[in-house]
Amino acid sequence: MNQYILDANIVIKIWDKNPDLFSEIEKVGIVDFKISKNIAIELSQKEYKTLNGIPILSDKFLKLLDHIIDNDIDIDNSILEMTNISIKFNSLTNMYSINDNKISLNDFNLISLCKSNRDYVLVTEDIKLQNSAKLILESNQILTFEEFSKKIKVYLKT
């Protein structure tokens, strides 16, 4: 089964461009998408609605609940020990700098998830995250939205 880790920008893009795609993927069963807990928290803050004074999450967010995975993993020390790249963490801003690409702690966790599980493929439109991931992950572990869409269309046709 192909397993994709989706960045927040990809989830939002799917909601905007093809809101039925997540349901279609679930029906096929040979593709799985995952959202890290931290990305889900980020998305949930945007998806709160108020109904009769009560805050609730949108239906489209609730459909993602079965795909949320824990991202509390130990950082793979092999990432920090890579000699061909410079990795620095700023504890004041919670930002990583990977060869001058500044990425958030959440983004670094996405890379770490994919590094620790080689079956995961990171899908993002964030250029700095892509650049950082290309330095750390295998080339087949990173996709843009367009590349992801093309692969998913093939699976949906079968």
C-alpha positions, 0 to 999 in steps of 0.5 A, a space after each residue: 500500500 502506498 502511504 503518503 504524509 500530507 503537509 497542511 498546504 496539501 490538505 487545504 489544496 485538496 479541500 479547495 480543488 477536489 473536495 471528494 478526493 479523500 473519500 475516493 482514495 478511501 474507496 480504492 484501498 490501495 493508497 493511504 494518506 496520513 496527517 501528523 498530529 501536529 499538522 492536524 492541530 494546525 488544520 483544526 485551528 482553521 476548521 473550527 466553526 461556531 454553531 449556536 455558540 458552540 465551537 465545532 470542527 468542520 465535517 471535512 476535518 472530521 473525515 481526516 480523524 482516522 488518518 491522523 498519526 502520532 508524530 512523537 518520534 525520536 529524531 533520527 540521529 542520522 539526520 543530525 549527523 549528516 555531514 553534507 548538510 548544515 542543520 541548526 535549531 533555533 529554540 527561540 523560534 522553534 525553527 530549523 535551518 537546513 542549508 539556509 532553508 528555514 522550516 518549522 518544527 512541524 515540517 522537520 517532524 514530517 521529514 523525520 517521520 519519512 526518514 524513520 519509515 521509508 514507506 512514507 512519501 512526503 507531499 508538500 508544496 512548501 519549497 523550503 520543506 521540499 529543498 530540506 527533504 531532498 537533502 535528507 530523504 530518498 528522491 522517491 519520498 518527496 512529491 509535489 501536489 501535481 505529482 501526487 495528483 497524477 499518481 492518485 489518478 492512476 490508482 483511482 482508474 484501476 
